[in-house]
Every structure is written in C-alpha cells, then in structure tokens.
Amino acid sequence: MILLEPNSFVLEETLMERFTSEKPEVVDITLVDFDNVVYHLQTSAEQRTLLTLSVEMKYFKEAVEYGAQDILKREYGAYLVAPSSPQYQLSLQFDLQNLPADKLGLAKHVSMLKRNVLASSFYRAFEYWESQQEGAGPLMATHYRDNEAIYVQAQQDRVTVIFSTLFKEEVDRVLGKVFLQEFVDARRQASIQNAPQVGYSSREAPLEIRHLPGLRQDESAGYVSFVLFPRHFADLEARENTISQIQLFRDYLHYHIKCAKAYMHSRMRARVREFLKVINRAKPDRTIAASEKRTASGRYFRPQFRNSTAPSHQQQQQQQQHVEGEW
C-alpha cells in the first residue's frame, strides 16, 4: 500500500530541479494533480530567472468565499502575482536568483498549495466552533470534482464533514460499499475509539444536506459523514493533521478499490492457469504406441492387428486355384 502525502510530490520534485539548477533554462511544463488540478510552470526566453507557477482549480471561486485568499496571502504573500491567463485562477512567481536558503522547504511548502486552498472551509468551520455561537454554522460546499463535493458544517460541540462520491462502474459500487461499511464497523474496536465517528449511506443523502437541490439519489451515489470532535481540532497541530488526512479520504478510497480489482484479476488469472494444467494432464498421451495398453489388472495387452501386407481374399483364391491346377 502506498502512502499518499497531502502535498504534490511531482510539483515538489519539479520545483527543486528548477531551484537547484545552476543554469536557468526556458521551461514550459504542465503537471496534473488529484481532483483535476493543473499546474503550469513557465519561464520566458527574455527572463529565464523568473519562474511562474500558474494553477487551475475549478473550485477556487467557492474556496475564496470561505477565506482562501487570506490563507494564500498568509502562506505565499511574497510570491503572489496576478494570474498569467484567464485559464488560471492563481499564480506564484519566483526569482531564481533570490531564493531563501531552505530551497527544499520552499518547494515542499509550495507543493501544499492545493491542500491549503481546499482547507479554507475547514478553517472557517473551526473558527465558528471557537466563537461558541448558538446553533449550527453555515453549510459550506466545495465541488472539487464533477458531481462530487465536500460539505463542512460546524456546530457547538462538533464539526461534520460529508463527502459525496460517485461510482461509475458496478464493480466499483460493490467494492466501495464494502469498504465504506468497514469504516463504520471498524470504529467499534476499542483501539480506535478516538477516531472520528463515521456514517455511510447510499442513494439517500444525510439530513444535513438533504435539502440541497441537485443531489444524486441513485445507486451510483454514496455519502460518507465524518463527525469531528474537539479533540480532533482544538490543538493547532491536531487541526493541521486532521485537515491534511481527511482531504485524502476520497483518493484512498478509490485507490483501495483499484487495488482490490487488480488483486482479484491476478487471482482469477492464477486460477485459470491451474485449470489449464489440470486439463492438459487429463489429455491422453499420444506418444505411447496404440498397441501398448494395459488391462484393469495392470498387465500389458497387445491386440493382434491384421498385417497390412497380408494377401487379400481374391489373391488367396487365385493361389488356391493355382495349387489345385498343379495337382
């Protein structure tokens, strides 16, 4: 099993190559991350020392409503520039000649860009919980994929996070239901009682979002609810870890589904090979002569076949007439 990180490894690796390169080069690289996020790294021939990172996120406008712009200014304020194209919603620019001493730390921090933007609704929900206001907070929806969304809502004693996921194939639907039901049953173990409470429902949406229009109510739709308690986000370190881990839930779910399908396919191919061996062993051995057969007691049985060189019946009659004529 692989360990998914909250940052984009391919972006971090590409940035490190550019940051540590002794000779600035003309760069035009496009990278793709989870949830249809596109990164575009580019330098111009006139200014090779200025590296521009442009990001395309379909859910960026929703994240801005929940305070994503403030998070970006706090984390990347010195590098923020206007987007280089209408296609992109966010751009960062780096002067390769004036980089900080910790280039690896900068590359890793920039590779957390997608995580930090998607965390805006979580920060807003945690702030509402800290204010101790009465009643439930606003329901914040982030449509991070086509027909899939993350819903976050704060209450006085908890924060509820709901994932809507879509299974396009029948096999994925069955395996996904098994995995998601295991999330619900596994929390009953005493060793993981501190884990968030998990609920799963297919077709029917949870009560928190049932009033929203446009929700899918068919067999291909599934809803997973996580109930976060203060122990999961009251401490600053626990809060950051919770946000990073819960964002990877959808990626881990579909990763396990694909691994399960690959394992079953390999087992089926192995079983087919075993069946072919059995069938091949059941075939009669054509190399043994037909005359060498055994009886039930194990003795050899050699039937006497008529020799193909023996004279025919007509030849025998002619020979008999010739003999009689001599007599």
TITOR-825579 format. One record per residue (C-alpha): residue in three letters; z, y, x. Coordinates in steps of 0.05 Angstrom, whole numbers, padded with zeros to 5 digits, always signed. Example, Ala and Ser with C-alpha at 12.3 -4.5 7.8 and 13.67 -1.06 7.14 Angstrom:
! residues 2
ALA+00156-00090+00246SER+00143-00021+00273
END
This chain:
! residues 327
MET+00000+00000+00000ILE-00018+00069+00026LEU+00030+00128+00026LEU-00001+00189-00007GLU+00021+00255+00021PRO+00026+00319-00021ASN-00020+00355+00028SER-00094+00344+00040PHE-00099+00304+00104VAL-00174+00316+00113LEU-00164+00391+00107GLU-00107+00390+00157GLU-00148+00350+00206THR-00209+00395+00199LEU-00167+00458+00208MET-00134+00430+00270GLU-00202+00416+00301ARG-00222+00489+00288PHE-00156+00518+00311THR-00155+00479+00377SER-00229+00486+00394GLU-00240+00523+00459LYS-00307+00550+00439PRO-00317+00580+00369GLU-00375+00548+00332VAL-00414+00561+00269VAL-00380+00520+00215ASP-00402+00502+00144ILE-00360+00444+00118THR-00346+00423+00046LEU-00286+00378+00031VAL-00264+00347-00035ASP-00193+00331-00054PHE-00159+00298-00114ASP-00167+00330-00183ASN-00237+00357-00167VAL-00211+00409-00118VAL-00264+00433-00069TYR-00251+00465-00001HIS-00305+00503+00036LEU-00295+00522+00109GLN-00345+00571+00137THR-00357+00618+00196SER-00415+00666+00205ALA-00461+00669+00266GLU-00440+00742+00277GLN-00365+00730+00274ARG-00351+00659+00296THR-00277+00674+00308LEU-00265+00688+00234LEU-00255+00623+00195THR-00257+00630+00119LEU-00227+00576+00073SER-00251+00581+00000VAL-00221+00538-00054GLU-00249+00518-00122MET-00197+00498-00174LYS-00215+00491-00247TYR-00142+00501-00269PHE-00130+00563-00225LYS-00130+00612-00283GLU-00077+00572-00320ALA-00035+00568-00257VAL-00039+00644-00248GLU-00008+00652-00317TYR+00053+00614-00292GLY+00061+00654-00227ALA+00014+00621-00178GLN-00008+00688-00150ASP+00064+00704-00130ILE+00071+00636-00096LEU+00007+00647-00057LYS+00029+00716-00033ARG+00096+00687-00012GLU+00066+00628+00026TYR-00001+00655+00051GLY+00004+00731+00043ALA-00023+00747+00113TYR-00085+00705+00104LEU-00105+00721+00032VAL-00173+00755+00022ALA-00219+00766-00036PRO-00260+00704-00056SER-00325+00700-00019SER-00364+00675-00080PRO-00355+00672-00156GLN-00354+00597-00150TYR-00286+00600-00114GLN-00221+00627-00142LEU-00182+00633-00076SER-00199+00649-00004LEU-00160+00650+00061GLN-00185+00678+00127PHE-00161+00661+00197ASP-00174+00697+00262LEU-00181+00640+00312GLN-00162+00687+00369ASN-00096+00710+00337LEU-00065+00646+00311PRO+00010+00631+00315ALA+00037+00586+00369ASP+00051+00529+00320LYS-00021+00514+00301LEU-00004+00445+00274GLY+00049+00474+00228LEU-00002+00526+00203ALA-00054+00473+00189LYS-00005+00430+00151HIS+00021+00489+00112VAL-00049+00509+00091SER-00065+00437+00071MET-00009+00443+00019LEU-00049+00496-00018LYS-00066+00452-00078ARG+00005+00428-00084ASN+00033+00499-00083VAL-00015+00524-00136LEU-00001+00465-00182ALA+00074+00475-00173SER+00074+00543-00208SER+00092+00514-00277PHE+00149+00474-00246TYR+00179+00535-00212ARG+00174+00573-00278ALA+00209+00517-00316PHE+00265+00513-00264GLU+00275+00588-00267TYR+00282+00584-00343TRP+00335+00529-00335GLU+00373+00572-00285SER+00374+00631-00335GLN+00413+00587-00384GLN+00375+00614-00444GLU+00385+00581-00511GLY+00332+00536-00540ALA+00271+00506-00507GLY+00227+00546-00460PRO+00152+00556-00466LEU+00107+00495-00463MET+00063+00504-00401ALA-00001+00463-00398THR-00044+00455-00336HIS-00111+00420-00349TYR-00120+00395-00278ARG-00174+00343-00296ASP-00225+00334-00351ASN-00188+00312-00415GLU-00123+00305-00375ALA-00066+00354-00368ILE+00006+00364-00344TYR+00055+00393-00394VAL+00121+00423-00370GLN+00177+00449-00414ALA+00247+00470-00396GLN+00309+00461-00439GLN+00382+00477-00429ASP+00400+00412-00396ARG+00334+00383-00372VAL+00261+00394-00356THR+00208+00350-00389VAL+00143+00334-00354ILE+00088+00299-00394PHE+00024+00270-00363SER-00035+00255-00407THR-00080+00205-00374LEU-00147+00175-00394PHE-00171+00103-00383LYS-00246+00098-00386GLU-00252+00023-00379GLU-00219-00032-00420VAL-00192-00067-00358ASP-00161-00002-00333ARG-00129+00008-00401VAL-00095-00061-00400LEU-00071-00055-00328GLY-00048+00016-00338LYS-00007-00004-00398VAL+00027-00059-00357PHE+00043-00011-00300LEU+00069+00044-00345GLN+00112-00003-00385GLU+00142-00028-00319PHE+00162+00044-00304VAL+00203+00044-00368ASP+00235-00024-00357ALA+00249-00014-00282ARG+00297+00043-00294ARG+00345-00005-00328GLN+00363-00032-00260ALA+00429-00007-00233SER+00399+00010-00165ILE+00353+00065-00193GLN+00396+00096-00247ASN+00389+00164-00214ALA+00313+00163-00223PRO+00283+00207-00278GLN+00280+00178-00347VAL+00210+00153-00363GLY+00176+00143-00430TYR+00107+00116-00446SER+00065+00119-00509SER-00007+00101-00522ARG-00051+00136-00574GLU+00007+00176-00604ALA+00028+00238-00565PRO+00102+00255-00553LEU+00138+00301-00600GLU+00138+00359-00550ILE+00062+00365-00551ARG+00042+00332-00617HIS+00029+00400-00649LEU-00024+00419-00598PRO-00097+00416-00621GLY-00149+00374-00586LEU-00104+00317-00564ARG-00137+00249-00559GLN-00107+00198-00607ASP-00147+00135-00589GLU-00137+00073-00547SER-00162+00105-00483ALA-00107+00158-00481GLY-00037+00148-00453TYR+00022+00194-00447VAL+00078+00188-00395SER+00141+00230-00402PHE+00189+00245-00345VAL+00257+00275-00361LEU+00284+00313-00300PHE+00358+00326-00299PRO+00394+00380-00257ARG+00407+00330-00201HIS+00332+00328-00190PHE+00320+00403-00182ALA+00387+00440-00175ASP+00385+00434-00100LEU+00328+00470-00064GLU+00309+00410-00021ALA+00311+00363-00080ARG+00270+00411-00121GLU+00214+00414-00070ASN+00214+00339-00062THR+00212+00328-00137ILE+00152+00374-00146SER+00114+00340-00089GLN+00128+00270-00114ILE+00115+00279-00188GLN+00048+00312-00175LEU+00024+00247-00143PHE+00041+00204-00203ARG-00030+00202-00231ASP-00061+00187-00163TYR-00012+00130-00150LEU-00024+00101-00220HIS-00099+00095-00213TYR-00092+00073-00141HIS-00050+00014-00163ILE-00099-00002-00219LYS-00157-00006-00169CYS-00115-00048-00121ALA-00097-00096-00176LYS-00171-00103-00196ALA-00191-00115-00124TYR-00137-00168-00115MET-00157-00205-00178HIS-00230-00204-00158SER-00212-00233-00090ARG-00171-00288-00122MET-00228-00305-00170ARG-00277-00309-00112ALA-00230-00355-00075ARG-00222-00399-00136VAL-00298-00403-00145ARG-00305-00425-00072GLU-00253-00480-00084PHE-00290-00504-00146LEU-00356-00506-00107LYS-00322-00550-00055VAL-00299-00598-00109ILE-00369-00601-00139ASN-00400-00614-00071ARG-00352-00671-00058ALA-00370-00702-00125LYS-00444-00707-00107PRO-00468-00777-00085ASP-00483-00785-00011ARG-00559-00793-00006THR-00556-00812+00068ILE-00529-00882+00053ALA-00583-00934+00041ALA-00592-00954-00031SER-00583-01028-00013GLU-00513-01018+00016LYS-00469-01017-00045ARG-00400-01045-00059THR-00372-01083-00116ALA-00306-01068-00151SER-00270-01114-00102GLY-00298-01076-00042ARG-00349-01127-00019TYR-00419-01107+00001PHE-00473-01121-00050ARG-00544-01124-00025PRO-00594-01137-00081GLN-00657-01173-00062PHE-00715-01127-00075ARG-00786-01154-00080ASN-00824-01141-00017SER-00879-01092-00028THR-00924-01134+00019ALA-00918-01198-00024PRO-00984-01223-00055SER-00998-01205-00126HIS-01005-01255-00183GLN-01081-01253-00180GLN-01080-01266-00106GLN-01034-01326-00117GLN-01082-01356-00169GLN-01141-01348-00121GLN-01103-01382-00065GLN-01084-01440-00111GLN-01157-01449-00133HIS-01179-01449-00061VAL-01129-01503-00043GLU-01149-01547-00102GLY-01223-01539-00083GLU-01208-01566-00013TRP-01176-01626-00044
END
